[in-house]
Amino acid sequence: MGEYLKNLIQLIFSPAKGWEDVQADMERDFDELRTADIATAPGEAEVSEEAWEERRAMCDYYACFLPIIGICASSAFVRMLYDGGPDFLGALQRALITFVSLFLGSLVSRYGFQFYMPKLLSRGKPVLRGRLMAMTMYSLTFLGMITLVANIVKVRIALIEFLPFYVIFIIWKGWKYVGVDERHEGIFMIIATAFILGSPYLISFLLHSLV
């Protein structure tokens, strides 16, 4: 959890350097496992770095991403303490919509990337599913953090409304990290922004419309 939050903070303040740090941490951990003969089981082929990164991303998903967005969603109950804030059911509704939107947004992004990414890579280059999942998690965690700040701060600050657009910048700086061909950088930004930023807001809008 600590390393995950450290990388998130680095991505917020310096996205390019942040993605380099995320990649360096994964490569370092994989090298340590390979050196200690943990990545290889008796009678089995050595685990590839891509497969290990995907396994590591899944661990972060359950151990870091889901608990953090749960905490961010639960911050809706803080609004009950302020004048004019929602009642318990209203706060519960907001919390559930926030969590479900980010959770389903992560799934939409994951499966959407699996479909489109092969078209954006150089020929013969594998789809780095673990890195795509990491990009999705860090970006959506940042959106969750924005919601947490908006719920905790009593007064409405206009800057908070524009912070989600910063996710586009974070995604843009990570195109090399996920192995996108330089010729497809612009298309990747559009697709990634639609999946990572667009899907949770669309899901949130639909849920608010239904309840």
C-alpha positions as CSV (number, residue, x, y, z in Angstrom):
1,M,0.0,0.0,0.0
2,G,2.8,2.4,0.9
3,E,4.6,1.9,-2.4
4,Y,1.4,2.3,-4.3
5,L,0.6,5.6,-2.6
6,K,4.2,6.8,-3.1
7,N,3.9,6.1,-6.9
8,L,0.6,7.8,-7.0
9,I,2.0,11.0,-5.4
10,Q,4.9,10.9,-7.8
11,L,2.5,10.5,-10.8
12,I,0.5,13.5,-9.6
13,F,3.5,15.9,-9.2
14,S,5.6,14.5,-12.1
15,P,3.8,12.1,-14.4
16,A,6.7,11.3,-16.7
17,K,9.0,10.6,-13.8
18,G,6.2,8.8,-12.0
19,W,5.8,6.2,-14.8
20,E,9.5,5.7,-14.9
21,D,9.5,5.0,-11.1
22,V,6.5,2.6,-11.5
23,Q,8.4,0.7,-14.2
24,A,11.6,0.7,-12.3
25,D,9.9,-0.7,-9.2
26,M,8.3,-3.5,-11.1
27,E,11.5,-4.4,-12.9
28,R,13.5,-4.3,-9.6
29,D,11.0,-6.6,-7.8
30,F,10.9,-9.0,-10.8
31,D,14.7,-9.2,-10.8
32,E,14.8,-9.9,-7.1
33,L,12.2,-12.7,-7.4
34,R,14.1,-14.2,-10.4
35,T,17.4,-14.0,-8.5
36,A,15.8,-15.7,-5.4
37,D,14.4,-18.5,-7.7
38,I,10.9,-17.6,-6.6
39,A,9.6,-16.8,-10.1
40,T,10.5,-20.4,-11.2
41,A,8.7,-23.5,-9.8
42,P,10.3,-27.0,-10.1
43,G,9.2,-28.6,-13.3
44,E,7.7,-25.5,-14.7
45,A,8.8,-22.9,-17.2
46,E,10.1,-19.6,-16.0
47,V,7.4,-17.0,-15.5
48,S,7.8,-14.2,-18.1
49,E,8.1,-10.6,-17.0
50,E,4.8,-9.7,-18.7
51,A,3.0,-12.4,-16.8
52,W,4.5,-11.4,-13.5
53,E,3.6,-7.8,-14.1
54,E,0.0,-8.8,-14.7
55,R,0.0,-10.9,-11.5
56,R,1.5,-8.0,-9.6
57,A,-1.1,-5.6,-11.0
58,M,-3.9,-8.0,-9.9
59,C,-2.4,-8.0,-6.3
60,D,-2.4,-4.2,-6.3
61,Y,-5.9,-4.2,-7.6
62,Y,-7.3,-6.1,-4.6
63,A,-4.8,-4.9,-1.9
64,C,-4.6,-1.2,-2.9
65,F,-7.0,0.0,-5.5
66,L,-10.3,-1.4,-4.1
67,P,-9.6,-0.4,-0.5
68,I,-8.6,3.1,-1.5
69,I,-11.6,3.8,-3.7
70,G,-13.7,2.4,-0.9
71,I,-12.3,4.9,1.5
72,C,-12.7,7.7,-1.1
73,A,-16.3,6.7,-1.7
74,S,-17.0,6.6,2.1
75,S,-15.9,10.2,2.4
76,A,-19.4,11.0,1.2
77,F,-20.6,10.5,4.8
78,V,-18.4,13.5,5.9
79,R,-20.9,15.8,4.0
80,M,-23.5,14.8,6.6
81,L,-21.6,17.0,9.2
82,Y,-22.0,20.2,7.2
83,D,-25.1,22.4,7.0
84,G,-27.2,21.5,4.0
85,G,-25.5,18.2,3.6
86,P,-27.3,14.9,2.7
87,D,-28.9,12.6,5.2
88,F,-27.6,9.1,5.8
89,L,-29.4,7.5,2.9
90,G,-28.3,10.3,0.6
91,A,-24.7,10.0,1.7
92,L,-24.9,6.2,1.3
93,Q,-26.3,6.6,-2.2
94,R,-23.5,8.9,-3.2
95,A,-20.9,6.6,-1.7
96,L,-22.2,3.5,-3.5
97,I,-22.5,5.4,-6.8
98,T,-18.9,6.6,-6.5
99,F,-17.5,3.2,-5.7
100,V,-19.5,1.3,-8.3
101,S,-18.6,3.9,-11.0
102,L,-14.8,3.6,-10.3
103,F,-15.0,-0.2,-9.9
104,L,-17.0,-0.7,-13.2
105,G,-14.8,1.9,-14.9
106,S,-11.8,-0.2,-14.1
107,L,-13.4,-3.2,-15.7
108,V,-14.5,-1.4,-18.8
109,S,-11.0,0.1,-19.2
110,R,-9.3,-3.3,-18.7
111,Y,-11.4,-5.2,-21.3
112,G,-11.5,-2.2,-23.6
113,F,-7.7,-2.0,-23.7
114,Q,-7.4,-5.8,-24.4
115,F,-9.5,-5.2,-27.5
116,Y,-7.9,-2.0,-28.9
117,M,-4.3,-2.2,-27.7
118,P,-3.0,-4.8,-30.2
119,K,-3.8,-2.2,-32.9
120,L,-1.6,0.5,-31.3
121,L,1.5,-1.5,-30.7
122,S,4.4,-2.2,-33.0
123,R,4.1,-5.5,-34.9
124,G,5.1,-8.5,-32.8
125,K,5.1,-6.6,-29.6
126,P,3.0,-8.1,-26.7
127,V,0.2,-6.3,-25.0
128,L,1.5,-5.3,-21.5
129,R,-1.8,-6.1,-19.6
130,G,-0.2,-5.6,-16.2
131,R,1.0,-2.1,-17.2
132,L,-2.3,-1.1,-18.7
133,M,-4.0,-2.3,-15.5
134,A,-1.6,-0.2,-13.5
135,M,-2.3,2.9,-15.6
136,T,-6.0,2.3,-15.1
137,M,-5.7,1.8,-11.3
138,Y,-3.5,4.9,-10.7
139,S,-5.7,7.1,-12.9
140,L,-8.9,6.0,-11.3
141,T,-7.4,6.2,-7.8
142,F,-6.6,9.9,-8.6
143,L,-10.2,10.5,-9.5
144,G,-11.2,8.9,-6.2
145,M,-8.9,11.2,-4.4
146,I,-10.5,14.2,-6.0
147,T,-13.9,13.0,-4.8
148,L,-12.4,12.6,-1.3
149,V,-11.1,16.1,-1.3
150,A,-14.4,17.5,-2.7
151,N,-16.3,15.7,0.1
152,I,-14.0,16.8,2.9
153,V,-13.7,20.5,1.9
154,K,-16.7,22.3,3.2
155,V,-16.7,25.1,0.6
156,R,-16.9,24.5,-3.1
157,I,-13.6,25.2,-4.9
158,A,-13.7,25.7,-8.7
159,L,-10.2,24.2,-9.1
160,I,-11.5,20.8,-7.9
161,E,-14.0,20.7,-10.7
162,F,-11.2,20.8,-13.3
163,L,-8.7,18.4,-11.6
164,P,-10.2,15.3,-13.4
165,F,-8.8,16.7,-16.7
166,Y,-5.3,16.3,-15.2
167,V,-5.8,12.6,-15.6
168,I,-5.5,13.2,-19.4
169,F,-2.0,14.6,-18.8
170,I,-1.0,11.6,-16.6
171,I,-2.2,9.2,-19.3
172,W,-0.4,11.0,-22.0
173,K,2.9,10.8,-20.1
174,G,2.5,7.1,-19.8
175,W,2.2,6.1,-23.4
176,K,5.8,4.8,-23.5
177,Y,5.2,2.9,-20.2
178,V,2.5,0.8,-21.8
179,G,4.5,0.2,-25.0
180,V,2.4,2.3,-27.5
181,D,3.9,2.9,-30.9
182,E,4.9,6.6,-31.2
183,R,2.8,6.8,-34.4
184,H,-0.4,5.9,-32.4
185,E,0.3,8.2,-29.4
186,G,-2.7,10.5,-30.2
187,I,-5.1,7.7,-30.9
188,F,-4.0,6.0,-27.6
189,M,-4.7,9.2,-25.7
190,I,-8.2,9.4,-27.1
191,I,-9.0,5.8,-26.4
192,A,-7.5,5.7,-23.0
193,T,-9.2,8.9,-22.0
194,A,-12.5,7.6,-23.1
195,F,-12.1,4.4,-21.2
196,I,-10.4,5.6,-18.0
197,L,-12.0,9.1,-17.6
198,G,-15.2,8.7,-19.7
199,S,-16.5,5.4,-18.5
200,P,-16.8,6.1,-14.7
201,Y,-18.5,9.5,-15.4
202,L,-20.9,7.9,-17.8
203,I,-21.7,5.1,-15.3
204,S,-22.1,7.7,-12.6
205,F,-24.5,9.7,-14.7
206,L,-26.6,6.6,-15.5
207,L,-26.7,5.6,-11.9
208,H,-27.8,9.1,-10.8
209,S,-30.5,9.0,-13.4
210,L,-31.8,5.7,-12.2
211,V,-32.0,6.5,-8.5
